[in-house]
Amino acid sequence: MIAVIFGLGFAFDVRGMSTRQAARMRARVREARLRRGSLAEPVYPVSPETRMRMSGSFIALAGVVLGAAGFALLHLG
């Protein structure tokens, strides 16, 4: 039971981790642009934060689905 609680906590924190990672990526890109002397913001069709948040949400959803499937298999067997 404790493993399930920790697993669900980790699955839902993936979005938080991906948001922090996206913020670090944005800061690195900004610093690299400033070193080159470029002040223009890059144009992305989807911002890196949004992309990382979406992938984190998909990973969290996959974790919940796998948890539910494991729970169902545990009770079927």
Secondary structure by P-SEA (a helix, b strand, c coil): caaaaaaaaaaaaaaaaaaaaaaaaaaaaaaaaaaacccbbbbbcccaaaaaaaaaaaaaaaaaaaaaaaaaaaaac
